[in-house]
């Protein structure tokens, strides 16, 4: 147990300046880009999502003002509820 499997760890790579990674996919970045801009660019229209930027949870009320830095790793999770 605890021994490496030999397989390389999958880490998102930003292949050039001016890009970010959103859920593992590269996205062109621009100065001043907000979380809301990222959601629109990726066409994420779900009403309930959880978003992190570089591992930091971004409150839903801050999406319009939370700036995403160049090279950021953004994760967006769509919440589904039901019974």
Buried (B, 14 or more C-beta within 10 A) or exposed (E): EEEEEEEEEEEBEBEEEEBBBBEEEBBEBEEEBBBBBBBEBBEBEEEEBEBBBEEEEBEEEEBEEBEBEEBBBBBBEEEEEEE
